[in-house]
Amino acid sequence: HDMKKLSETCVADNAPGRAHGKVAFKGKVSPSMIVRFYHNLMPAKDWQPDSMVGTETAEYVFTRGNQKLIINVAEPEPDTSILTIVVNSAEAPIMTG
């Protein structure tokens, strides 16, 4: 894909093992092509499609273990997409006692 990276942020919470990353891309590609691409790619990498949050928002959620990946696709103009990928990683707390 001819997608240019717009921004990237990575936030590590104070809690060990928790991280939050966000990347945004923009390119001359239709949203449906991006969605198809990820729906083929993600299961091959052990990510399971979670809830279809709603086709109006074009937001798709994949989970792998305790990680969650949210893909959001917007179409500001025809055949141009802004793709935002958010990764949430939350380690389960270890119960002791």
ABEGO torsion letter per residue (X at the ends): XBBBBABBBBBBBABBGBBBBBBBBBBBBBAAAAAAAAAAAAAAAGBBBBBBAEAAAGBBBBBBEABBBBBBBBBABBGBBBBBBBBBBBBBBBBBX
